[in-house]
Amino acid sequence: MIIPAYYEDLLIQCENTLPNRSYFIPASNRLDDTAEHRERSDRFQLLNGDWKFRYYPSIHDLTELFYEEGFDASSYDTIPVPSVWQNHGYDQHQYTNIHYPFPADPPFVPQDNPCGAYLTTFTYVKDEKAPKTYLNFEGVDSCLYVWLNGEYVGYNQISHSTSEFDVTDKIREGENTLAVLVLKWCDGSYLEDQDKFRTSGIFRDVYLLKRPENHVRDYFVTTQQDEEKATVRIRFAFAGESVPTVVKLLDADDHLIDAAEVTTKDHIGNYTHQAILTVPKPTLWDPEQPYLYTMLIECENEIITDRVGIREIKVEGMQVYLNGTSIKFRGVNRHDSDPVTGPVISVEHMKRDLRMIKEHNFNAIRTSHYPNAPMFYQLCDQYGFLVIDEADHESHGAAELYCGENDVWENHIEHWNEPFADNPKFLEATMERTQRCVQRDKNRPCVICWSMGNESAYGCCFEAALAWTKNFDPARLTHYESAQYRSRKRKYDFSNIDLYSNMYPALETLQKYVDDPESDKPYLMCEYSHAMGNGPGDLEDYWQFIQANDCMTGGFVWEWCDHAVYKGKAPNGKDMYWYGGDHGEYPHDGNFCMDGLVYPDRRPHTGLLEYKNVHRPVRIVDYDQKTGQMTLHNYMDFVSLQDYITASYQVTCDGALVQEGQLDKIPAIAPHMTGTVTLNVQVPAKGRCFLKVTYYAKNASELIPEGFELGFDEIALENQDDRNQTALAYWQRKAVLEDSISVTEDSRYLTLTAANFTYRYDKFNGMFTEMTYQGMKILDRPMDLNVWRAPTDNDRKLKADWFAAHYDKAITRAYNTHFVAMDSEVRIHSDLSIGAIAVQRFMTAEIDWTVTVAGGVSANILTKRNMEFPELPRFGLRLFVPEELEQVTYFGLGPKENYMDKRHAASHGVYQDTVDGLHEDYIRPQENGAHGSCDYVILESDKLRLIAAGPEPFSFNASHFTQEELTEKAHNYELTECGSTVLCLDYRQNGIGSESCGPVLQKKYKLIDETIDFAIRIIPELK
């Protein structure tokens, strides 16, 4: 090899890197807005661009000293920096959640370790006032060796951290050549086993900083406040000799608040100097009002511009307090992920994510599971987000190493910490990962909590990392969920952990913690409500529990975005997104990376809309319809409701607008408090009536425009007859034709004929097989009783029971059928069962059909379920009707899909759409597009109208894809339309939940009714 094997040496995390420091960009003058425009600094030189590149499948294939001056790289390819080489045709993508992608033999990695050789040339102009030159890499996966002008510079690992090298003695005026060797794996890869696509290369910015000979090397800002003032303390460390330095603090209007010279002080760690500033009556930073002061650190030849937020975070009485106010985390876990660029994330991309996160009522972000680029935190300071900053540390693969009684999870827990977490050989690596995270981001007010990492078990390494963190930065909280995973060999020290944390707990688990007198920390769900595919379905229940219990400090939904690789357009024009296994890799975890609230291209999932309204800033907690008194609760933590929202209202009856207006005077309701407003409404005597109150942003912020919708409440109004009168008319419609129905019967079929229609009824299964109305075919295929749905991602565990029950192969059998022909209708009764090949009946049923002379068909279905079988996916009727019936009108919950535990983003009304428009195009096909609480649905073509209505609200789907097709296909671009419109009319479906990585579906949402009584009427008519 042409390099020393540092990449397999636990004693070498880095070589020649400078000590860890806080992030900042120096300049010769004041430089505002370094988050978005740091390139404006005259002391900053970005080296990004097209670099020469060659990929080698093995480090042993690289024999040329490519880093030497004069090396001929004309045969090399070109690759953009930053990027990852898998996105440019080298190596292959691999997605794995837990399992290591190589043999677990720490610190060793495969001998055929792929690598990439990078070369770039750049022109450098020396600055006499800033003669020192520092080379920075903000992110390289997994490790790098660096040469400048043929001279070795140094080595570094820890992918998501900054490595800084002093190249003053190696850089030259004019043209320079930078050579970098990046390896796919190193011993650090054992500690970077995060749930993501595994990619390699220089994936963040590369740049030079010019600094004076003597300069501020590092500083640490801390704040304290009382009722009258705040104290801002800045500790300093210098490179070379200390230099005269003045610190100024300016308010948001650029008025000078205070200034102080930096003076010497007793050493605290590496800090030798300090400045102390006083802010009278400070404006505090919080996520709802992220007020920032500007700090100028002025030296003779350099100015550092930074922003300061004054705030205090602490735990008291099992609650988390920010600035003295008890807060709840409305959080989301966010990976750096893009379907085209992978982990390469621009500032514009960050802003897009943050804008969407703010728009959907989140106030917190966990940087799962590594530090983000430093500009991300500056933006969070500016826009107002609470951040749990997580170290680049995960060794989840150690939980899956083979052990005795390998199928017993408790045995894996017992041994999980042995390879790394409780192994002193990995103490230095663990400490370095923690310290790089803390040291770089320590001046960011948005960071209120340090996380030691993720899913790595617990032991001496984390005990030491937590102790160092608490000693270095006692003003922030600490978190480490994996502290619960340790062996029983000894007692462990948890004294430096501030928050009790758990992932995906059931509500029963949370209740046990609340009731346990030994509980002594706030409870944080660092991951919950797994948002995979059609989901999550339990957000409201968690919200209710969090609000009801003070020690519940909120949680972070898993996760923000689907991870996928964009592969261009399919022949049918659909975007192709690939997930685990699509690249032929081993091991992989399939589509488990498709678990976000947004699609890879950031289109919102319906689960994101659900989250937004569940976490709306205000709720109506009581409404007295007689007096008009409405009680509002302000769920914000810091702002008065009067200052934050405006509101409008609508009263509807059967979908028709009855009354609308503005809530003119929003009360001055303090955070966490309630207040009242009067709203008298007009309610018709008959019809299904609702009051909908919608909330809007009163004022514009950096991310939210004035008038932006923040959420809504919907209240069912009382009247004399709360039935939908349109649906009632459909249900009760009487035939007025002077005609009769003739019935002919053979051994299998009943054929019903009238002037307008011919229907054929199959006595073998109790269903209509053919229906023709006014010469037009209504059914393309026979009706069936339907219990199957294409499993959602959150059904991924439950579906094994469903397949074992053969629900997907359900067969209906009728045992006897009789009919009665009357003057204007025919009544048919059948006794039947639903079963499947190889299993017994799982349901018996009686069905009564009524066919009117006008062509209407009513079904009254009474069933009894075999309780040995698991809950049903759904129950109802399925009709294949002509695909020309494309236009859909319905009264129910809309406009987006909804289910019994995922319906808070929907409200009642009359909605119009197309069958195509009702389809939610999940990348892995699954059940989608249902609408509940429906009174009627109408499908139309240019000639025909098909109406379905019931005496009780029902659920429906309309799709061009069969549930069998959605079950079978792995990607949405593989779907083939069936040539019909598939109309499912359901009693209801099983709930959605979040069991893909969470608790089982709550009983109240399971379709476990022993008996089902379902009625529906189908009416065809000409337009």
ABEGO torsion letter per residue (X at the ends): XABBBAAABAABABBGBBBBBBBBBBBABBBBGAAABAAABAABBBABEBBBBBBBABAAABABBAABBGBBAAABBBBBOBBBAAAAGBEBBBBBAABBABBBBOABBBABBBBBBBBBBBBBBBBAABABBBBBBABBOABBBBBBGGBBAEBBBGAABBBBBBAAAABBBEBBBBBBBBBABBAAAAAABBBBBBBBEBABBBBBBBBBABBBABBBBBBBBBAABBBBBBBBBBBEBBBBBBBBBBBAAGBBABBBBBBBBBBBEABABBBBBBBBGBBBBBAABBBBBBBBBBBAABBBBBBBBBBBBBBBGGBBBBGGBBBBBBBBBBBBBBAAAEABBBAAAAAAAAAAAAAAGBABBBBOBBBBBAAAAAAAAAAGBBBBBBBBBBBAAAAABBBBGAABAAAAAAAAAAAAAABAAAAAAAAAAAAAAAAAAAABAABABBBAEBGAEBEAAAAAAAAAAAAABAABBBBBAAAABBBAABBBBAAABABBBBBGBBAAAAAAAAABAABABBBBBABBGBBBEBOBAAAAAAAAAAAABAABAEBBBOBABBBBBBAEBBAAGBBBBBBBGAAGBOBBAEAAABABABBAAGBBBAAAAAAAAAABABBBABBBAAAGBBBBBBABAABBAAAABBBBBBBBBGGBBABBEBBABBBBBBBGBBBBBBBBBBBBABEBBBBBBBBBBABBBAABBBGBBAEBBBBBBBBABABBAAAAAAAABBBABBBBBBBBBBAABBBBBBAABBBBBBAAAGBBABBBBGGBBABABBBBBBABBBBBAAAAAAAAAAAAAGAAABBBBBABBBBBBBAABBBBBBBBBBBBBGBBBABBBBBBBBBBAAGBBBBBBBBBBBAABBBBABBEBBBBBBAABABBBBBEBOABBBBAABAAABBBEBBBBBAAAABBBBABBBBBGBBBGBABBBBBBAABBBBBBBABBBBBBBBABBAAAAAABABAAABBBAGBBBBBBBABBBBAEAAABBBBBBAAABBABABBBBBBBBBBBBX
